[in-house]
Amino acid sequence: MTESGAAETKDLPAISERGAAAAPAASRRTSLLVTLVLGGLTAVPPLSMDMYLPALPEVTTALHSPAATVQLTLTTCLAGMALGQMIVGPMSDRWGRRRPLLVGMVIYVLATALCAVATNAELLIAFRLLQGLAGAAGIVIARAVVRDLYDGVAMARFFATLMLISGVAPVVAPLIGGQILQVTDWRGVFVVLTVVGVLLTLLVWRKLHETLPPERRHSGGLGQTLRTMRDLLADRAFSGYLLVGAFAFAALFAYISASPFVVQEIYGASPQVFSLLFGINSVGLVAVGQLNGKVLIGRVSLDKVLGIGLVLIAVAATGLLLMSSGVFGTVGLVPMAAGLFVLMSAMGLVMPSTNTQALLRTPHAAGSASALLGTSTFLLGSVASPLVGIAGERTAVPMAVVQLSCAVLALLCFLGMCRPWQRRGETTTGTAGERTRL
């Protein structure tokens, strides 16, 4: 680990608009607040989608729309988050992190409130698109802020910490959604999300200071932004980690999109049982992520951890396909839930590793790099969403096929583009091209 990375691990001060660092004691307090705020921002996507999942069957009935149409409310939200990151990420490299983030959060709150009053599926799809576009500001700028403050192993560990904080969201969101449906209808889910958005916006306004000083901002326009992104994508290893993370997330989102129908319609579980199973799977993701951050990072190379995670996802997806296609006869909910648990838990090894390895190569354009990472992830996720329902609501085979295909593609990108054996655990970090063992 580099000396600069060690220093950043000890003190990670928030930077004021003028770029002045706080005193050491204050910076430690600020770092804790920044950690909590960033965790909240990365929780916006799972809150926006997972709290809504138990209501999907009810929405199909209330709006008199088929399941495939209602699933588009997930797809458009994901597509909005993908496109929004491409807009907000470069903006944050030019104007700093704080102002674009606040604007995005305000629009997110308004869009979420509009979702609560949508009168048909078409309006709900449109409002979910706007919600995704605005909500993208939180997740893309959160990653950029992490790159502003951290380097090397410290950054990998911080991403694992963020997974702990943001991982609480998918654990509690379906549980909250299921309980909301006990006392009101699906519109109440969006009312709660609106309140959460307001509180998070206030927290960002009061507690999150600027982390990108003026001297590190880009002054170019659209042309420079496009050139920067072109140069990033020309880096084979960066593009490899980008695709690995995107395909892995697509496998995860195939589960997120299909599981309400698989668990509730095929296996007859109630919304509350579905929420409980989803929460258990999310606990697995958080637990493995913390094992990764506390035990593996710094002892085992990130590429080895990433490879293990990808193999586990492929094995779990293979098992799910065999069970859902009837190879083992009639299979109940418990074996299917076990396979989904392994698949989701393995994401705790994959996501921090891909983000860290990609961002380590891009200290000069963290916002643009974060935008490319997020956009590819959500675009592939939005493609996976409708594919899982292509054969209707009475079979889990499409979900398993999509998951296995994504797992295989992620492994191929890892081996063919990242080529970890060629770098022997070394990745360029810092503006001076220092080397650190990862």
C-alpha positions in Angstrom: 0.0 0.0 0.0 1.3 3.5 -0.9 2.2 6.1 1.8 -0.5 8.3 0.4 -3.1 5.5 0.7 -2.0 4.9 4.3 -2.4 8.6 5.1 -5.8 8.7 3.6 -6.9 5.7 5.7 -6.1 7.6 8.9 -7.6 11.0 8.0 -10.2 11.5 5.2 -11.2 15.1 5.6 -14.2 16.6 3.7 -13.0 19.5 1.6 -14.8 22.8 1.7 -15.7 24.7 -1.5 -12.4 26.5 -1.3 -10.5 23.2 -0.8 -9.3 23.8 2.7 -8.9 20.7 4.9 -10.4 20.4 8.3 -8.4 19.8 11.5 -7.5 16.1 12.1 -10.1 15.6 14.9 -12.8 17.3 13.0 -11.9 15.4 9.8 -12.4 12.1 11.6 -15.9 13.2 12.7 -16.6 14.5 9.2 -15.4 11.2 7.7 -17.9 9.3 9.7 -20.7 11.6 8.6 -19.5 11.3 5.0 -19.5 7.6 5.3 -23.1 7.6 6.5 -24.2 10.1 3.8 -22.5 8.1 1.1 -24.1 4.9 2.3 -27.5 6.6 2.2 -26.9 7.8 -1.4 -25.8 4.3 -2.5 -29.0 3.0 -0.9 -31.2 5.1 -3.2 -31.4 2.4 -6.0 -32.3 -0.5 -3.7 -34.8 1.6 -1.8 -36.4 2.8 -5.0 -36.8 -0.7 -6.4 -36.8 -3.3 -3.5 -39.4 -1.5 -1.4 -41.6 -1.6 -4.4 -41.1 -5.3 -5.2 -43.7 -6.9 -3.0 -46.3 -4.6 -4.6 -45.7 -5.7 -8.2 -48.5 -8.3 -8.3 -50.9 -5.7 -6.7 -49.9 -3.0 -9.3 -50.7 -5.4 -12.2 -54.2 -5.7 -10.8 -54.8 -2.1 -9.7 -53.7 -0.6 -13.0 -55.2 -3.5 -15.1 -51.9 -4.1 -16.8 -50.0 -7.4 -17.6 -47.0 -8.4 -15.6 -44.6 -7.6 -18.5 -45.9 -4.0 -18.6 -45.5 -3.5 -14.9 -42.0 -5.0 -15.0 -41.2 -2.1 -17.3 -41.6 0.2 -14.3 -38.4 -1.5 -13.0 -36.7 -1.4 -16.4 -37.4 2.3 -17.0 -36.2 3.2 -13.5 -32.9 1.3 -14.2 -32.6 2.8 -17.7 -33.1 6.3 -16.1 -30.4 5.6 -13.6 -28.0 4.5 -16.4 -28.6 7.6 -18.5 -28.6 9.9 -15.5 -25.2 8.8 -14.5 -23.8 9.6 -17.9 -25.1 13.2 -17.4 -24.3 13.8 -13.8 -20.9 12.1 -13.6 -19.1 14.4 -16.0 -21.0 17.4 -14.5 -19.5 16.6 -11.2 -16.0 16.6 -12.7 -16.7 20.1 -14.0 -18.7 21.8 -11.3 -17.9 19.7 -8.2 -19.8 17.0 -6.4 -22.2 19.0 -4.2 -24.3 21.1 -6.5 -25.3 18.4 -9.1 -26.1 16.0 -6.2 -28.5 18.5 -4.5 -30.3 19.2 -7.8 -30.6 15.5 -8.5 -32.0 14.7 -5.1 -34.7 17.5 -5.3 -35.9 16.2 -8.7 -35.9 12.6 -7.2 -38.2 13.7 -4.5 -40.6 15.3 -6.9 -40.6 12.3 -9.3 -41.2 9.9 -6.5 -44.2 11.9 -5.3 -45.6 11.8 -8.8 -45.3 8.0 -8.9 -47.6 7.9 -5.9 -50.4 9.6 -7.8 -50.0 7.9 -11.2 -53.4 6.8 -12.6 -52.2 4.3 -15.2 -49.2 2.1 -16.0 -48.0 4.5 -18.8 -47.7 7.4 -16.4 -46.1 5.3 -13.7 -43.5 4.1 -16.3 -42.8 7.8 -17.2 -42.5 8.9 -13.6 -40.2 6.0 -12.8 -38.0 7.0 -15.6 -37.7 10.5 -14.2 -37.1 9.0 -10.7 -34.3 6.9 -12.1 -32.7 9.9 -14.0 -32.6 12.0 -10.8 -31.7 9.2 -8.4 -28.6 8.5 -10.5 -27.0 11.6 -9.0 -26.6 9.9 -5.6 -25.0 6.7 -6.7 -22.6 8.1 -9.3 -21.4 11.0 -7.1 -21.0 8.7 -4.1 -18.5 6.6 -6.0 -16.7 9.7 -7.3 -16.4 11.1 -3.7 -14.9 7.8 -2.6 -12.3 8.1 -5.3 -11.7 11.7 -4.2 -10.9 10.6 -0.6 -9.4 7.1 -0.9 -6.8 5.2 -2.7 -5.4 1.7 -2.9 -6.5 -0.9 -0.3 -8.2 1.8 1.7 -10.6 2.4 -1.2 -11.5 -1.3 -1.5 -12.2 -1.4 2.2 -14.3 1.7 2.1 -16.4 0.2 -0.7 -16.9 -2.9 1.5 -18.0 -0.5 4.3 -20.5 1.2 2.0 -21.9 -2.3 1.1 -22.6 -2.8 4.8 -24.5 0.5 5.0 -26.3 0.4 1.7 -26.8 -3.3 2.2 -29.2 -2.6 5.0 -31.5 -1.0 2.4 -32.3 -4.2 0.5 -32.7 -6.1 3.8 -35.3 -3.7 5.2 -36.9 -2.3 2.0 -38.9 -5.4 1.1 -39.9 -5.9 4.7 -41.1 -2.3 4.9 -42.8 -2.7 1.6 -44.6 -5.8 2.8 -45.8 -4.1 6.0 -46.9 -1.0 4.1 -49.1 -3.2 2.0 -50.7 -4.5 5.2 -52.1 -1.0 5.9 -52.4 0.7 2.5 -52.0 0.0 -1.2 -48.9 0.2 -3.5 -49.2 4.1 -3.6 -48.2 4.2 0.1 -44.8 2.7 -0.9 -44.0 5.8 -3.0 -45.2 8.1 -0.2 -42.7 6.5 2.1 -40.0 6.8 -0.5 -40.8 10.5 -0.9 -40.3 11.1 2.8 -37.0 9.1 2.7 -35.8 11.3 -0.2 -36.6 14.5 1.6 -34.7 13.4 4.7 -31.7 12.3 2.6 -31.7 15.6 0.7 -31.6 17.6 3.9 -28.8 15.4 5.2 -26.8 16.0 2.0 -27.4 19.7 2.2 -26.3 20.0 5.9 -23.5 17.4 6.2 -21.8 16.6 2.9 -19.2 19.2 2.0 -17.4 19.5 -1.4 -14.7 16.9 -2.0 -13.4 18.1 -5.4 -11.4 21.4 -5.0 -11.6 23.9 -7.9 -8.0 23.2 -9.1 -8.9 19.5 -9.8 -12.1 20.3 -11.8 -12.3 20.0 -15.6 -13.2 23.1 -17.6 -13.9 21.5 -20.9 -17.3 21.0 -22.5 -19.1 18.1 -24.2 -16.1 17.5 -26.5 -13.7 17.0 -23.7 -16.2 14.8 -21.8 -16.5 12.5 -24.8 -12.8 12.3 -25.3 -12.3 11.5 -21.6 -14.8 8.7 -21.8 -13.3 7.4 -25.1 -9.9 7.2 -23.4 -11.3 5.4 -20.4 -13.0 2.8 -22.6 -9.8 2.4 -24.6 -8.1 1.0 -21.4 -8.7 -2.7 -21.9 -8.5 -3.5 -18.2 -10.9 -0.7 -17.2 -13.4 -1.8 -19.8 -13.0 -5.4 -18.6 -13.8 -4.6 -15.0 -16.6 -2.4 -16.2 -18.2 -5.3 -18.1 -17.5 -7.8 -15.3 -19.4 -5.7 -12.9 -22.2 -5.0 -15.3 -22.8 -8.6 -16.2 -22.7 -9.6 -12.5 -25.2 -7.0 -11.7 -27.5 -8.1 -14.6 -27.5 -11.6 -13.0 -28.5 -10.0 -9.7 -31.2 -7.9 -11.3 -32.6 -10.9 -13.1 -33.3 -12.2 -9.5 -34.6 -8.8 -8.3 -37.0 -8.5 -11.2 -38.2 -12.1 -11.4 -38.3 -13.1 -7.7 -41.6 -11.5 -6.8 -43.3 -13.6 -9.4 -41.2 -16.7 -8.9 -41.6 -16.8 -5.1 -45.2 -15.5 -4.9 -46.9 -16.8 -8.1 -45.0 -20.1 -8.7 -44.4 -21.1 -5.1 -47.4 -19.5 -3.5 -45.6 -17.4 -0.9 -47.2 -14.4 0.7 -45.7 -10.9 0.2 -44.4 -11.1 3.8 -42.6 -14.5 3.2 -41.1 -13.1 0.0 -39.9 -10.0 1.9 -38.3 -12.3 4.5 -36.5 -14.4 2.0 -35.3 -11.3 0.1 -34.1 -9.9 3.4 -32.2 -13.1 4.2 -30.5 -13.0 0.8 -29.5 -9.4 1.4 -28.0 -10.3 4.8 -25.9 -12.9 3.0 -24.6 -10.2 0.5 -23.8 -7.9 3.4 -22.1 -10.6 5.5 -19.9 -11.8 2.6 -19.1 -8.1 1.8 -17.9 -7.6 5.3 -15.9 -10.8 5.3 -14.3 -9.5 2.1 -13.6 -6.0 3.6 -12.4 -7.1 7.1 -10.5 -10.4 6.3 -9.7 -10.8 2.6 -8.8 -7.3 1.4 -5.1 -6.7 2.0 -4.4 -10.5 2.4 -5.8 -11.9 -0.8 -5.6 -10.0 -4.1 -8.7 -8.4 -5.4 -8.5 -10.3 -8.6 -8.5 -13.7 -6.7 -11.5 -12.6 -4.7 -13.3 -11.4 -7.8 -12.6 -14.7 -9.6 -13.9 -16.7 -6.6 -17.1 -14.6 -6.6 -17.7 -15.1 -10.3 -17.3 -18.8 -10.0 -19.8 -19.0 -7.1 -22.3 -17.0 -9.2 -21.9 -19.4 -12.1 -22.3 -22.4 -9.9 -25.4 -21.0 -8.3 -26.9 -20.1 -11.6 -26.3 -23.6 -13.0 -28.0 -25.1 -10.0 -31.0 -22.8 -10.4 -31.3 -23.7 -14.1 -31.2 -27.4 -13.3 -33.8 -27.1 -10.6 -36.2 -24.8 -12.5 -36.0 -27.0 -15.7 -37.1 -30.1 -13.8 -33.8 -32.1 -14.0 -34.2 -33.0 -10.3 -38.0 -33.4 -10.5 -40.3 -31.1 -8.6 -38.3 -28.8 -6.4 -39.8 -26.8 -3.6 -39.1 -23.2 -2.5 -36.3 -24.0 0.0 -33.8 -25.4 -2.6 -34.5 -22.6 -5.0 -34.1 -20.0 -2.2 -30.8 -21.6 -1.2 -29.5 -21.2 -4.8 -30.6 -17.6 -4.9 -28.9 -17.0 -1.5 -25.5 -18.2 -2.8 -25.9 -16.1 -6.0 -26.7 -13.0 -4.1 -24.1 -13.5 -1.4 -21.4 -13.9 -4.0 -22.0 -10.3 -5.1 -20.3 -9.2 -1.9 -17.1 -10.5 -3.4 -17.6 -9.1 -6.9 -19.0 -5.6 -6.5 -16.3 -4.0 -4.3 -13.5 -5.6 -6.3 -14.8 -4.4 -9.7 -15.4 -0.9 -8.5 -12.0 -0.6 -6.9 -10.0 -2.1 -9.7 -11.7 0.2 -12.3 -11.5 3.4 -10.3 -7.9 2.9 -9.2 -7.0 3.4 -12.9 -8.9 6.7 -13.2 -8.0 9.2 -10.5 -8.0 12.0 -13.1 -11.7 11.5 -14.1 -13.5 9.9 -11.2 -16.9 11.3 -12.1 -16.8 10.2 -15.7 -15.4 6.8 -14.8 -18.1 6.4 -12.1 -20.7 7.3 -14.7 -19.4 4.7 -17.2 -19.4 2.0 -14.4 -22.9 2.9 -13.3 -24.4 3.3 -16.8 -23.1 -0.1 -18.0 -24.4 -1.7 -14.9 -27.9 -0.3 -15.0 -28.2 -0.7 -18.8 -27.5 -4.4 -18.7 -29.7 -4.7 -15.7 -32.5 -3.0 -17.6 -32.0 -5.5 -20.5 -32.1 -8.5 -18.1 -35.4 -7.3 -16.5 -37.8 -8.0 -19.3 -36.0 -11.2 -20.4 -36.8 -13.0 -17.2 -40.6 -12.7 -18.0 -40.4 -13.8 -21.6 -42.0 -17.2 -21.0 -44.7 -15.9 -18.7 -45.2 -15.9 -14.9 -45.3 -19.7 -14.4 -41.7 -20.7 -14.9 -38.3 -19.7 -13.4 -36.3 -21.1 -16.4 -35.9 -17.7 -18.1 -34.5 -16.2 -14.9 -32.0 -19.0 -14.5 -31.0 -18.8 -18.1 -30.3 -15.1 -17.9 -28.4 -15.5 -14.7 -26.2 -18.2 -16.1 -25.6 -16.4 -19.4 -24.5 -13.2 -17.5 -22.2 -15.2 -15.2 -20.5 -16.9 -18.1 -20.1 -13.6 -19.9 -18.6 -12.0 -16.8 -16.1 -14.7 -16.5 -15.1 -14.4 -20.1 -14.6 -10.7 -19.8 -12.5 -11.2 -16.6 -10.2 -13.7 -18.3 -10.1 -12.1 -21.7 -9.9 -8.4 -20.9 -8.7 -8.0 -17.3 -6.1 -10.7 -17.7 -5.1 -10.6 -14.0 -2.2 -13.0 -14.4 -0.4 -10.5 -16.6 -0.3 -7.8 -13.9 0.7 -10.1 -11.0 -1.5 -8.2 -8.5 -0.2 -4.7 -9.4 -2.5 -1.9 -10.4 -1.6 1.7 -11.1 -2.7 4.1 -8.5 -2.3 7.8 -7.8 -1.3 10.5 -10.2 2.3 9.7 -9.9 1.8 6.1 -11.1 2.7 4.5 -7.8 2.1 0.7 -7.5 0.2 -1.1 -4.8 -0.5 -4.8 -4.3 -4.1 -5.6 -5.0 
